[in-house]
């Protein structure tokens, strides 16, 4: 049995498909490192918050494929699925 988790979230015109698997703590959005994808520190903190609260920031790799209408909404979509 795999320890992978998947979720899909929708909000208005944005769609996020997120996959969480055991790993080294790598984060990516649409194939890019997520800090490079989210250009603002506030968005990075916003998306990392659920993992920080549950002490699971290290040990899980998170990848997201996002079709979006605006960058700010993508952060909210990813956060609600992580």
QUIFENJO-V829988 format. One record per backbone hydrogen bond with DSSP energy under -0.5 kcal/mol. NH is the residue of the N-H (numbers start at 1). CO is the residue of the C=O. If there is no record, write none. Layout:
[[NH;CO] [NH;CO]]
//
This chain:
[[5;20] [7;18] [9;16] [11;14] [14;11] [15;67] [16;9] [17;65] [18;7] [18;16] [19;63] [20;5] [21;61] [23;59] [28;62] [29;32] [30;64] [32;29] [34;27] [36;33] [37;33] [38;34] [39;37] [43;40] [44;40] [45;41] [46;42] [47;43] [48;44] [49;45] [51;48] [52;48] [53;49] [54;50] [55;52] [56;51] [57;51] [61;21] [62;26] [63;19] [64;28] [65;17] [66;64] [67;15] [68;66] [73;70] [74;70] [75;71] [76;72] [77;73] [78;74] [79;75] [80;76] [81;77] [81;78] [82;78]]
//
